[in-house]
Amino acid sequence: MSTPQDWTPPTSTDSHPGHDHVVAGLKGTDEGGADLVQLLTPEGERVPDPRFDAYAADVDVEMLKNLYRDLVLVRRFDREGNALQRQGQLGIWVPLLGQEAAQIGAGRAMAPQDMAFPSYREHGVAWTRGVDPTDLLGIFRGTDHGSWDPKAAGFHLYTIVIGNQCLNATGYAMGQKFEGRVGGDDGEATICFFGDGATSQGDVHEGFVWAAVYDAPVVFYCQNNQWAISEPTERQTRVPLYKRAQGYGFDGIRVDGNDVIACLAVTRWALEECRTGNGPVLVEAFTYRMDAHTTSDDPTRYRLADELELWKLKDPIERVRVHLVRSLGVEPEFFDGVQAEADALAARFRQHCVDMPAPAPDRMFSQVYAEGSPAVDAQREAFLAYHASFEGV
């Protein structure tokens, strides 16, 4: 198997016509650059970082076991979602394979009072916010827009329009500031999740501008998985994405998105900055999309198999497992128990998909505004009356 040290870049792109980016070498051979924050290497070695060690000081063996459990369970139900789509039970599925650490680390860094605005791939963040995985199924089965309460979970509904959630997140964060909910240990912050492809969208830049001008307490968390569907990152930007923050006047940082400890520590720092009035912050989680963009995509048409093999060496789950075994002496029984729990979760996930009931027809009128609206209430009543007119037909 190739490694970053011994792999020789191809001299032509005959096997993938038009994809001249491969001439420069496989994506990820630079390991993310010298500025990458990393606390756990791909080989499972814990490395010190003077700036961020304090933000991971509580990551003892028990906490790391819990993080490992998160990673495994999220990957397991994600794989089940993929299988359900292939079997015709879901219209589409958006896999997160390879991005588990970027999401679990960031999600576990959040405080209960914080608010997250996801795109459509943040199944791992949803898990950390207490959203049952089965509540995600309706989106991809076409029955609803998500069956959780965003306010209770601190996790907004999925946003399908690329980058649009950055405007929503910025507006919400501005509200947190204007209402005096920022400052101190119990202060609030917002975190917005998006991918590298979204950074080419106007909504993202508008969100950056407004957040910077109003010092909004929002963490912009970019999961750079190297591909915007079939478009490589180097065709979207001439500089590392985290450096774009400089142009807006706020801090940016790049973290190893396959290192759950580093993602936890860096996101804790970023949220603390925002919570204490020093936001916004841009975090670039340097990771890799190990599967297709969605189940309607075929990544073999635009990326090389060697690239995927290279990133398998950096698997976010395996490095935690190796560290738990070699450095912390965790016994096999723990891993067997986690796998059994993951299999049970997958079975429940599948059964819920098959048995999923249709939602109440007027549920679309819920969660429209923070408070009740006479106009929406009137629309709900008119809709219910119209719906009832078909009874018995």
N, C-alpha and C positions, 0 to 999 in steps of 0.2 A: 504493500500500500504506500502511496506517495506521501511525503511529508513536505512541509514548507521548505526544508533545507535541500532536498534532493530532487524536487520536481523541476523539470525543464519546460518553460513555456513553449507552446507550439509556434512554428514559424509561418503557418498559414492557417486559414479558416475554411479550408475546402469542405470540411465535414459540417460546418454551420455557415453557409454562405450569408454574407451581409453582417455577420456578427464580429466585426473587427476588434471589438474590445478584448477578445481573448488573447490577442497578440501580446498584450502587456502582462500576461500571466493570470493565474487563477485569482478570483476574488477572495481576499482574505489572507493572501500570502504575506501581507505586511503586518499581520496580527493586530490591525487597528491603529498602528502608529505609536510613537513614543508617548503621546499624551493619554493613552488608554489607562483608565483606572481598573486594576485587577487585584483581587484579594485571594482568589483560588484559581490556580493554573489549570490548564486542560489535563495535566497529569495528576491533579488532585493534591497539589502542594499549596499550603497556606502561606502567603507571602505578605510581609508587612507593608503598610502604607501610612506614613506619619500623619497625613492629612485626614484620612478616613477610617483609621483603625478604631477611633473612639466611637464612631457611628455603627460599628459592628462588635462592640465590646461584649454585648450580651449574647452573642452567637456561640453558645456552648454546645455540648453534644446533644442535649435534648432539643434545643431550638433547631439545630441543623437536621436532626431526624425529622422534625415537623416540616421543615422546608423540603426535605427529600420526599416526604409523603405527599405534600402539595404537588410537587413536580410530577411524580409518578401518576397520581390520580387524575390530574388534569390531562396528561398525555393519553391516559387510557380512555377517558371519555371522548377526547378529541378523535382518537383513532376509531372509536365506535361511531362517531358522527360521520366520518368518512365512509365507513362501511354501510351505514344506513342509507346514505345518498346513493351509493352504487347499487343498492338493492331496491331502489325506487321508493323508499320511505320518506326521503327528504328531497325537496326540489333542488337544493344546492347545499354545500357545506364549505365553510371557510376554515381550513386547517391552520393550526398554530405550531405545528411540529418544528422544533428547534428554537422556538421563542419562549419556552416555558419559564426559563430563569429571568428573562427580561420582564415578564409579566408578574410572576410570583414575587420577585424581589421588590418591585415597585408597589404592588398591591399590599404586601405585608408592611411596607414602610408607612402606609397611610394611617392616620388617626381616625377614630370613629366619626369625628365631626367633619372630616374632609369630604370632598366631592370629586368623583371621577367622571370624565366624559370620554367614552370609548369610541372607537370606530366600529368595525364589524368582526374583528379577530380577537378581541380581548376576553376570551373565555377564561383564561387564567386569572385575570384581574377580577372578573365576576365572581370566581370561586372564592377569592380572598375577601370579598365584600359580603359573603354569605348568600349569594344568589345560587339557588339550586340549579345544577346543570340542566335539569329537565325543563327549567323555565326558558332556556335558550332555544329549545326545539321548535316552538311555534313560529319563530322568525323564519327558520329555514324550511319549515313545512308549509308556510304560507297561511297560517291560521291567525296570527296576531303579530304585534310589533314587539313582543316581550311581555312576559306575565309576572314581572316583579315590580315592586313599588320603588321607583328611583329615589324618592326622598328618604324612605326607611333604610335602604341599602347604602345610600351615598354613592350610587352608581347609576348614571343616566342610561336611558335606552340606547340601543345600538344606533349609530349613524351610518347610513349607507352612502350618502353623498360625500365624496372624497374631500376631506379637510374642513367640512362645514362645522364640525364639532369644536374647532378652535375658536370660532366666533361665539358659540354658545358658552364655552368654558370661560372665555375672557369676560363676557358679560356677567356670568355668574360670579366670577372672582371680583369684578368691579363692585357688584352688589355686596359681597362680603365686606369689602373695604368701606364702602359708603355707609353701611349699617353698623360699623364699629365692631365687626366680628374678627378682626385681625389684631394680633399682638398677644404676647404671653404664651404660656405653655398650652392653654386651652384655646388658643386662636385657631381660626379655620384657614384652610388652603384648598386650592383646586388643582387637579392634575388632568391634563388632556393628552390622550394617547392617539398617535397617528404614525403612519409609515413614511419612509423616505420619499415615496411617490407623491405624497400629499404636500411635501415642501415645494412642489412646483405649482401648487394651486394658489390662486389669489386670496381665498378665504384664510389660509394659514398666515400669509404675510399681513393681511389686514388685522388678524388677531394679534400678531406680534406687535404691530404699531400701536394699537389701542392699549395693549397690556403694558407696553413700555411707557407710553405717555402718562397713563394713570397709575403706574406702579402696582398693577393688579397682582394679587397673590396667587399666581398660576404657574405651575410647572408644565412646560411643554415637553412631553416625553415622546421623542421620536425613536421608534424601533426601526433602525436602518437594517433591513433584512437583505440588502444588496440588490433587490429587484423590485421595480414597480411594474408588476406583471412581467412583461418581457423586456422592459427597459432597464439597463444597468445603471447603477448610481452615478457612474462617471459621465453619463450622458445627461445628467440632471444638474450637476454642480461641478465647479472647478476647485472648490475648497471643501474640506471636511464640513459636514453639515452643522456640527456644533459651533463652528467658527462664525456661522451666519449671525449668531446672537450679537456679535460685536457691532454689526451694522445697525442694530436697533438699540444698542446702549445697555444691554443686560448680559449677565454671565451665561456662558455655555460650557458644557463639559461632556467628554466622551467616556463611556464606561463599557467594559466587556459585558455585552448583553447575554453571554452564555455563562456568566458567573453570578449565581444568585446572591452570594454574600456581597459582592461589589454593587450589584443593582440595589440591594436593600440599603446599604450604607450611603451610596450617592443620592438615592431618592430621599432618604431621611434628611440628609443635609439640605437638599434642594427645597423640600417641603418646610424645613425649619426656617430657611431663608425667607420663604414667602410668608410663613406664619408670623414672622416677626417684622414684617414690613419691608423686606429687602428683595422682593420679587420684581419682575418675573425671572425665571431661570429656564434655560433650554438644556435638556439632557438628551444626548444621542446614545442610545443603547446599540452598540455595534454587534449585530447578530447575523443570523442567516435563516432564510426560509427554506426548510428542508423538504418541503412538499410543494405541491402546486399552489398557485395564488388562490384559486378555488377549485372545486371539483369539475368545473367546466374548462380548466386550463391544462395544457400539456407542457410542462417545463422542459421536457427532452427536446423540444423543437428550438430552444433558444439558449440552453446552457449545457455545459459539458459534464459528463459523468464524473470526471476527475475532480471537478470543483466540489461536487457533493461529497465525494469520498474524503476530500481534505477537511471539510467542515464536520464530518462525522467524528474526526479525531478530537473535536472541541465540544462534543456533546454535553449539554448542560447538566444532564442527570448523571451520566457516568462519572464525571469529575467529583460530584458530591459523594457518590457511592464509594469511589476509591478512597477518598479522604476519610469517610466514616470507618471503613474497614482497616486501612493501613495505619492511620494516624490516631484514630479514636477507639479502635478495638470493638466496633459494633459487631454483634454476632449475626450469623445467617438467619436466625429465627425472626429477627426484626424485618429483614427484607422479604422473607416469605409471607409475613403477616401483611405487609403493605401491598404485596402483589395480590393476595387473596381479597383484600379490601377493594383494590382497583377492579378486580374481576366482578365483584358483587356490584360495584357502582355501575360498571358497563352494562350489566344485565338489567339493572333497574332503569338505566337510561334508555336502553332498547325497548323494554316493555312499556315504558311511558310513551315512547314515540308511537308504538303500535296502537296503544289504547287512548291516545290523546283525544279528549273531547273538544268539541267546537266551543269557542269562548262565547260569553253572553254577547248578543248582537250590539248592545249599546256600550260595550267596554271601550270603544274607540273614543268616546267622549270623556273618559277619565284621564287624569294627569295632563290636561291641556294647559291649564294655568295653575300657579301656586295656590290660588284661592278660587272659590267658586265664581262663575260668571253667568249672569242671567241670560245672556245671548246663547251660551253653550247649553245651558239647561233647557232653553226653549227649543233648540235644535234637537236635543236628546228626546224631548217629549214628542216632537213632530215625527222624528224617526221611528220611535216606538209605536206610535199610532199607525204609521204607514206599514210597519212590519206586521203589526197585528191584523191588518186588513187582509193578509194573505192566509190567515189561519183557516184551515178547512178547505182550502182551494186545491 
